[in-house]
Every structure is written in structure tokens, then in C-alpha cells.
Amino acid sequence: MDVDLIFKIAAVGILVAVLNILLSRSGRDDQALMTSIAGLVVVLVVVVREISSLFELIRDLFGF
């Protein structure tokens, strides 16, 4: 596991948290929710790519 991956996920989390707080305090709860969902999707895409590369590595290792 790469440390850069953890930093990317943490950066997205911090950015989404700050945007969520700012939008919630300004009365835009719908946009705050959409920002949180978008951040979740971005993190899930990154994690799925890493899992995909792990499965490719395992497949190459066992010769499937």
C-alpha cells in the first residue's frame, strides 16, 4: 500500500468536510449533501482502482 493513497484520501476528506461545513452554515444543505456524495464517489473510485490493480497482480502471480 502506498502512503500517497492515504494522503489523497485524507485530502479529499478534509476538503469535503470543509465544503460541507461552509455550505451547511450558509443554508445550502442540499449542495452540502451532494458535495459529500461526490467526495465519497471520488474516494470509492480511487479505492476500486487500487483493488483492481491488486487483483491483476494476484492474477499475474498465479498465472491465470
Order of alpha helices (4+ residues) and beta strands (2+ residues): alpha-alpha
